Amino acid sequence: MADRQRADARRNHERILAVAEQEVAEHGAAASLEQIARVAGVGSATVRRHFPTRHALLEAVSRHRIEALCERARELAGTGDSRAVLLAWLTEVVTYCVAAKGLATALAYEGDPVHQNSCATALEEAALPLLHRAVRDGAVAADVTVVELITLIVGIVTVTEHHQDPAAAADRLFALAVAGISPVR
């Protein structure tokens, strides 16, 4: 009986996650948990049992996108000009966050900036070698942290979300911010 219940729970989890991915793609972080439950054919309590908070659901939906960004950081590590590589990767994060509704919200830090956010933790770990190399080369100020860079991106994507052209607005703001992370020469 316990095996059957676990199998049912796994199926519910997978069904909820599949529906959540569709709803988040369409409605972003504001996707209705009740609508997700309805389409998945489960009760709201079942959704909350699998994903106790909206943030937990957004993290689960965003996990594959985060893994792709982490893989890209690993590909870039040790290649080319350290500043250019870091900025190229950060630009990819901005682009991904604009295109993937809900991703910026999934990356937003709540409370303890890293340890309570698996998406942000994964990105931080992936970005550290890029940032450390750029700092070592004198291309980025020594006191800049990955947490600050991700927070900056989340802010930019969040405030440009409803612009007529969110991608262009986010790119422009990120370009303006880049001058702020460069060391004074």
ChimeraX attribute file (.defattr): number of C-alpha atoms within 10 A of each C-alpha:
attribute: neighborCount
match mode: 1-to-1
recipient: residues
	/A:1	6
	/A:2	7
	/A:3	8
	/A:4	9
	/A:5	10
	/A:6	11
	/A:7	12
	/A:8	12
	/A:9	15
	/A:10	13
	/A:11	12
	/A:12	19
	/A:13	17
	/A:14	14
	/A:15	18
	/A:16	24
	/A:17	21
	/A:18	14
	/A:19	19
	/A:20	26
	/A:21	22
	/A:22	14
	/A:23	20
	/A:24	22
	/A:25	17
	/A:26	14
	/A:27	13
	/A:28	20
	/A:29	20
	/A:30	14
	/A:31	20
	/A:32	15
	/A:33	20
	/A:34	14
	/A:35	14
	/A:36	24
	/A:37	21
	/A:38	15
	/A:39	15
	/A:40	19
	/A:41	14
	/A:42	15
	/A:43	15
	/A:44	14
	/A:45	12
	/A:46	16
	/A:47	24
	/A:48	15
	/A:49	12
	/A:50	17
	/A:51	19
	/A:52	12
	/A:53	13
	/A:54	18
	/A:55	18
	/A:56	18
	/A:57	23
	/A:58	27
	/A:59	23
	/A:60	19
	/A:61	22
	/A:62	23
	/A:63	17
	/A:64	12
	/A:65	18
	/A:66	25
	/A:67	15
	/A:68	13
	/A:69	21
	/A:70	21
	/A:71	13
	/A:72	16
	/A:73	24
	/A:74	15
	/A:75	10
	/A:76	18
	/A:77	19
	/A:78	13
	/A:79	11
	/A:80	10
	/A:81	12
	/A:82	24
	/A:83	19
	/A:84	14
	/A:85	20
	/A:86	25
	/A:87	17
	/A:88	14
	/A:89	20
	/A:90	20
	/A:91	17
	/A:92	15
	/A:93	23
	/A:94	23
	/A:95	18
	/A:96	19
	/A:97	27
	/A:98	25
	/A:99	16
	/A:100	17
	/A:101	24
	/A:102	25
	/A:103	28
	/A:104	29
	/A:105	21
	/A:106	26
	/A:107	26
	/A:108	22
	/A:109	20
	/A:110	11
	/A:111	9
	/A:112	8
	/A:113	15
	/A:114	18
	/A:115	12
	/A:116	13
	/A:117	19
	/A:118	17
	/A:119	26
	/A:120	24
	/A:121	18
	/A:122	16
	/A:123	23
	/A:124	19
	/A:125	13
	/A:126	21
	/A:127	26
	/A:128	17
	/A:129	18
	/A:130	24
	/A:131	26
	/A:132	19
	/A:133	19
	/A:134	21
	/A:135	19
	/A:136	12
	/A:137	14
	/A:138	14
	/A:139	20
	/A:140	23
	/A:141	17
	/A:142	16
	/A:143	9
	/A:144	15
	/A:145	16
	/A:146	19
	/A:147	19
	/A:148	13
	/A:149	18
	/A:150	22
	/A:151	18
	/A:152	17
	/A:153	25
	/A:154	22
	/A:155	17
	/A:156	23
	/A:157	28
	/A:158	19
	/A:159	13
	/A:160	18
	/A:161	20
	/A:162	10
	/A:163	11
	/A:164	9
	/A:165	10
	/A:166	19
	/A:167	19
	/A:168	14
	/A:169	19
	/A:170	25
	/A:171	18
	/A:172	12
	/A:173	18
	/A:174	20
	/A:175	13
	/A:176	11
	/A:177	15
	/A:178	13
	/A:179	11
	/A:180	12
	/A:181	17
	/A:182	16
	/A:183	14
	/A:184	9
	/A:185	3
